[in-house]
């Protein structure tokens, strides 16, 4: 099962997400902007069920 994971990963989208994440300052206690960025991108990555379908 784990060996099939790469079949479902969009490498370009993952790279774009990682680049977006590192551009956002997120030192404690200012993690809010990063959290909002990730929440906005969760539906694109099929994570809607994790955040209640937003």
Steps between C-alpha positions, in 0.01 A plus 500: 500500500773751596685427179199639307509838676714667230229411248270745680745781568516799266866597540452845346206581726692374802797720411272803452342436839837466673631817336189689608540373855861610538416849373268562793660606829359274770701543815322424827251655585427624144406175325159632391592606146660162427201316644265708284713430193489125566126503573441679170697233313353194672198467268738490201679202651187301580513594867149645510389219731770603750379858529129428496443547128598867479 
